[in-house]
Amino acid sequence: TFVIITAGIDLSVGALLSLSSVLTATIMTTWGWGLVPTLMFVMICGALFGCAQGVISTRFRLEPFIVTLAGLQVARGLALVISNNQYINISYGDGPGLAPPSFSVLGDRLFDNTVPVATLVFLVVAIVAIFVLNFTRFGRYAFAVGGNERAARLSGVPVTLVKISVYAITGLVSGIAGIVHAGQFNFGSANDGTGYELTAIAAVVIGGTSLFGGSGSMIGTIAGAVMLGALANVLQLNNINAALQLLATGAIIVVAAVLQSLVRRREGLGR
């Protein structure tokens, strides 16, 4: 949401989730790190990966689509190298090759086994994002950059820093998603997160954030994510082929983009 509001795009989120899940599993089971150092390291790696993409895009004036497409390949390749294209299983205990038992809480459910811990992580991240986007100077800067980059620059907005920051934020939360993914399924794999970039973009677009930048909301993205999750559950319960789910997601993005384009064209004519 942050990236798209600034009129950018990030195609690397699914692959970065994969890399983060592989790193999490490897660090705890092979390197023998504790829980907190592992979590901090993986989140920092995610943020730095996103920051690097932002720096390359802004410094060399490259289209974010190209940079993050390359980032997708790099992250997926790193995950394959680190994991040797194997599932890295996570077993819990206190000995060598075992992850801290406290990490298993990410796969638990709370409140009479009804609310997954992963859902609580999602809500916390969403609340923080809502606050940052709506009640901070940085949030206003992000909207300004997406609305009119030239005007924002002339108004004293640090455009380059804002652009780099939104990619760093996206990398950070992709790292968190990878950690949660590894904790839920008790393994890390280079195949994790395949196609998630499409789902992420669809959730943002369905939530009303403009692909042209300058407008949108985190609450809308949350609603879009919930809607896509419900759609996936309905299709699975009715034994609909997974390939058709991808087609449905792609069609939703196209329809939403066309509608946004028509609205922008109508607004332009109205002026």
Secondary structure, DSSP 8 states (H G I E B T S, - for coil): -HHHHTT-----HHHHHHHHHHHHHHIIIII---HHHHHHHHHHHHHHHHHHHHHHHHHTT--HHHHHHHHHHHHHHHHHHHHTTS-EE--BSSSTT-B-GGGGGGG-EETTTTEEHHHHHHHHHHHHHHHHHHHSHHHHHHHHHHH-HHHHHHTT--HHHHHHHHHHHHHHHHHHHHHHHHHHHTEE-TTTTTTHHHHHHHHHHHTT--TTSS---HHHHHHHHHHHHHHHHHHHHTT--HHHHHHHHHHHHHHHHHHHHHHHHHHHHH-
